Amino acid sequence: MDRNHIRSVVIKHLGDSVDDLDQDNVDTSLSMKDLGANSLDIVEVVSCSMRELKVKVPRSQLAKLENVDQLVDLLFEVGNEKKAS
């Protein structure tokens, strides 16, 4: 699973949830809240991204994330662990 693909999936779902988000210029060092997402949007982005990427991340790990980059990193790690097993 490629990190850029994961990033593009997350940004696509973020763009679907957040009005007026410029998907070409998303600063992934920001939190989804900073990018205009509310708590329901965040749940939707994470759920849709995991479904599309066919990975499952425990809620306890998701709660620790502070920005979009950390979400991409976590999905990347979990996806590669799944592939290895």
C-alpha positions in Angstrom: 0.0 0.0 0.0 1.5 3.3 -1.1 1.6 6.3 1.2 0.6 8.8 -1.5 -2.4 6.7 -2.4 -3.5 6.6 1.3 -3.0 10.4 1.5 -5.1 11.0 -1.6 -7.9 8.7 -0.3 -8.0 10.6 3.0 -8.0 14.0 1.2 -10.7 12.9 -1.2 -13.0 11.9 1.7 -12.1 15.1 3.6 -13.1 17.1 0.5 -16.4 15.3 0.3 -17.2 16.2 3.9 -15.9 19.7 4.2 -17.4 22.4 2.0 -15.0 24.8 0.1 -11.9 22.7 0.9 -9.3 23.0 -1.8 -8.2 19.4 -2.2 -5.1 20.4 -4.2 -3.7 22.5 -1.4 -4.5 20.6 1.8 -1.9 21.2 4.6 -1.7 17.7 6.1 0.2 19.0 9.1 -3.1 20.5 10.3 -5.9 18.7 12.1 -9.1 17.9 10.3 -10.8 20.4 12.7 -8.4 23.1 11.6 -9.3 22.3 8.0 -13.0 22.9 8.8 -14.3 19.4 9.7 -16.6 18.9 12.6 -16.6 15.8 14.8 -19.2 14.0 12.5 -17.2 14.9 9.4 -14.0 13.4 11.0 -15.8 10.1 11.8 -17.1 10.0 8.3 -13.6 10.7 6.7 -11.9 8.1 8.9 -14.7 5.5 8.3 -14.8 6.0 4.5 -11.0 6.0 4.3 -10.7 2.7 6.2 -13.5 1.1 4.2 -11.9 2.1 0.9 -8.4 1.0 2.0 -9.8 -2.2 3.5 -8.1 -1.6 6.9 -9.4 -1.5 10.4 -7.8 0.7 13.1 -8.8 0.5 16.8 -10.6 3.5 18.0 -8.1 3.9 20.9 -5.3 4.5 18.3 -7.4 7.0 16.3 -8.1 9.1 19.5 -4.3 9.9 19.7 -4.1 11.5 16.3 -3.4 15.2 16.0 -3.3 15.8 12.3 -3.9 14.4 8.8 -0.3 13.2 8.4 -0.6 11.1 11.5 -3.8 9.5 10.2 -2.1 8.7 6.9 0.9 7.2 8.8 -1.3 5.1 10.9 -3.4 3.8 7.9 -0.1 3.1 6.1 1.3 1.1 9.1 -1.9 -0.9 9.6 -2.2 -1.6 5.9 1.3 -2.9 5.6 0.9 -5.0 8.7 -2.2 -6.5 7.2 -0.4 -7.2 4.0 2.5 -8.9 5.8 0.3 -11.3 7.7 
